[in-house]
Structures are given as C-alpha cells and as structure tokens.
Amino acid sequence: MPDEPPDRKSKPRPEPRKPHTGDVLHLTRAASVQFLCPIFVRVIRVLDWPTYDGWLWIDGYELAANGDAVARRSLFVMPAGLIWPDTPAPAARRPATRAPVRRGPVRVG
C-alpha cells in the first residue's frame, strides 16, 4: 500500500524565468514585501551574492513614469514574483525640438 494516493504526488515546479541585463521588470509585492508601491526597474545585472533558496539579488535602475532612470538600487527579489510587462517602458527622453529663432534687421550704431 503506497504512502500517498497517486493523485497527490508532488510535481516538480518549473524553474522561474530569470532576468537578464536590459530587461525591464515591474516589481510588486509578489516579488518582495518591500514593494508596497510597485516600481519599474531596468536590470543592470544579476548579482552573485549569497541568498536564501528561491531568491536573488539584482542591480538595476528604478524608472520614472517617463522611462528615465531616477535611482540605482540593489534589490532582493523572488524570481517567481517578477513581472515582465507586455508593453516596454517608455524610452528615455526624446531629443527636444527647438523653436526657430525669429531674425530681423539689426541696428548698428
């Protein structure tokens, strides 16, 4: 007689996707309790620091609503809670268009 019924055998969990340099992530409380207010982050690198099983350290730039980097942060996150947004974060600032200068005759003397 088996210890567990056949329908209750544990199934191996798939390995969560890991971030790579340049990925934009949406971090919420699913990734860590520190993200009470969700943020967007552009990954610089995944750090090789010792962690608890199932967690990792990432180095990245926190992004503002317009896509500009506002702060560099090292973050302790759970890969299973990372969200890759369907739409990319806004690109960094567009070049400003300058209005033409009105030129007229110049008085000399």
RASUL-V573597 format. One record per residue. N is the residue number from 1. RES is the residue in one letter. BURIAL is 1 if it has 24 or more other ideal C-beta (glycine too) atoms within 12 Angstrom, else 0. Layout:
n;res;burial
N;RES;BURIAL
N;RES;BURIAL
This chain:
n;res;burial
1;M;0
2;P;0
3;D;0
4;E;0
5;P;0
6;P;0
7;D;0
8;R;0
9;K;0
10;S;0
11;K;0
12;P;0
13;R;0
14;P;0
15;E;0
16;P;0
17;R;0
18;K;0
19;P;1
20;H;0
21;T;0
22;G;0
23;D;1
24;V;1
25;L;1
26;H;1
27;L;1
28;T;0
29;R;0
30;A;0
31;A;1
32;S;1
33;V;0
34;Q;0
35;F;1
36;L;0
37;C;0
38;P;0
39;I;1
40;F;1
41;V;1
42;R;1
43;V;1
44;I;1
45;R;0
46;V;1
47;L;0
48;D;0
49;W;0
50;P;0
51;T;0
52;Y;0
53;D;0
54;G;0
55;W;0
56;L;1
57;W;1
58;I;1
59;D;1
60;G;1
61;Y;1
62;E;1
63;L;1
64;A;0
65;A;0
66;N;0
67;G;0
68;D;0
69;A;1
70;V;0
71;A;0
72;R;0
73;R;1
74;S;0
75;L;1
76;F;1
77;V;1
78;M;1
79;P;1
80;A;0
81;G;1
82;L;1
83;I;1
84;W;1
85;P;0
86;D;0
87;T;0
88;P;0
89;A;1
90;P;0
91;A;0
92;A;0
93;R;0
94;R;0
95;P;0
96;A;0
97;T;0
98;R;0
99;A;0
100;P;0
101;V;0
102;R;0
103;R;0
104;G;0
105;P;0
106;V;0
107;R;0
108;V;0
109;G;0
